[in-house]
Every structure is written in C-alpha cells, then in structure tokens.
Amino acid sequence: MESITVGTRSDVDLDALAEGDGPIAYLAELLVALDDTEADIEHTQLIDDAQDSMQEAHNASAYNLLRRESEIASLERDTAIEMVKQEARVLLDTLLQQKGEHT
C-alpha cells in the first residue's frame, strides 16, 4: 500500500464562505470553482501551474532511482486538480479553526 487518503470533510457552507473577502473566501471560492466542470481562466492557470510544479518535482534528479524502480507515470491533470483541492481544503479547515469558526 502506497498511501491512504482520508476523505472526511467538515461541514462548511463553501458558497457562503466564498461571498466574503480574504483568504478564507478565496479558498472557498477556489473549491467551489474546482468542483465546477468549467473552471475560469484564473483557476485553469492555477491548475496548470500546480501541474507543472508537481511534474518538475517528479522529474527532479533526486527521484531518478525511484522512477526507474517503480515506473511512475507522468502526472495527469485530474490528479493535479485533486491534489490542489485536497490541499486547499486542509488550508481552509486550518484557517477556520484558527478563527474559531469551525471545530
């Protein structure tokens, strides 16, 4: 087994949070947009940048031995979207906990 992903989520109204200002609103709006099949230019660029960064890390010479041993495939766009969503959700939950708006 390579990894385990915990898919539990806290119960927050992303649409309501997205109406505000600041980092919490931005993350909520990002998560709503990424669930939409027609992402706008800003979010498309964000996913492209994330995918490029992840691919660059994957291609780093430090991982040459691992690539040869496991034949890791190149990063798909859907995988990049899921990773961005996962990290955005963790960051949103952390910010909400810091503000005391969510337990």
TIGU-739985 format. One record per residue (C-alpha): x negated, y negated, z. Coordinates in steps of 0.1 Angstrom, whole numbers, padded with zeros to 4 digits, always signed. Example, Ala and Ser with C-alpha at 12.3 -4.5 7.8 and 13.67 -1.06 7.14 Angstrom:
-0123+0045+0078/-0137+0011+0071/
END
This chain:
+0000+0000+0000/-0015-0033-0011/+0008-0057+0007/+0042-0063+0024/+0063-0093+0017/+0088-0104+0044/+0118-0118+0026/+0137-0132+0056/+0147-0168+0054/+0160-0192+0080/+0195-0206+0073/+0190-0241+0060/+0210-0261+0035/+0184-0269+0008/+0208-0291-0011/+0215-0313+0019/+0178-0315+0027/+0169-0323-0009/+0190-0355-0007/+0166-0371+0018/+0132-0387+0014/+0098-0374+0023/+0080-0340+0022/+0109-0320+0036/+0133-0334+0009/+0106-0328-0018/+0101-0292-0008/+0139-0285-0005/+0144-0301-0040/+0115-0280-0054/+0130-0248-0040/+0164-0257-0055/+0148-0265-0088/+0128-0233-0089/+0159-0213-0084/+0174-0231-0115/+0165-0214-0147/+0159-0248-0165/+0132-0265-0145/+0124-0301-0154/+0091-0313-0167/+0077-0321-0132/+0083-0286-0119/+0072-0270-0151/+0039-0288-0148/+0036-0278-0111/+0041-0241-0120/+0016-0244-0149/-0010-0260-0126/-0004-0233-0099/-0006-0205-0125/-0039-0220-0139/-0054-0223-0104/-0044-0187-0095/-0058-0174-0127/-0090-0194-0122/-0094-0178-0087/-0086-0144-0101/-0113-0148-0127/-0139-0160-0102/-0172-0141-0103/-0167-0131-0067/-0139-0108-0078/-0157-0090-0106/-0162-0058-0088/-0126-0057-0077/-0113-0063-0112/-0134-0035-0126/-0122-0011-0099/-0085-0019-0100/-0079-0033-0135/-0059-0062-0122/-0037-0077-0149/-0035-0114-0157/-0011-0135-0136/+0024-0137-0151/+0044-0169-0149/+0072-0153-0129/+0046-0142-0103/+0033-0178-0101/+0068-0191-0096/+0075-0166-0068/+0042-0174-0051/+0050-0212-0052/+0085-0206-0039/+0071-0184-0011/+0045-0210+0000/+0069-0239-0003/+0094-0220+0019/+0067-0214+0045/+0057-0251+0045/+0093-0262+0047/+0100-0240+0076/+0069-0252+0094/+0078-0289+0088/+0113-0283+0101/+0100-0266+0132/+0077-0295+0139/+0106-0319+0136/+0127-0297+0159/+0154-0294+0132/+0152-0256+0129/+0143-0227+0151/
END
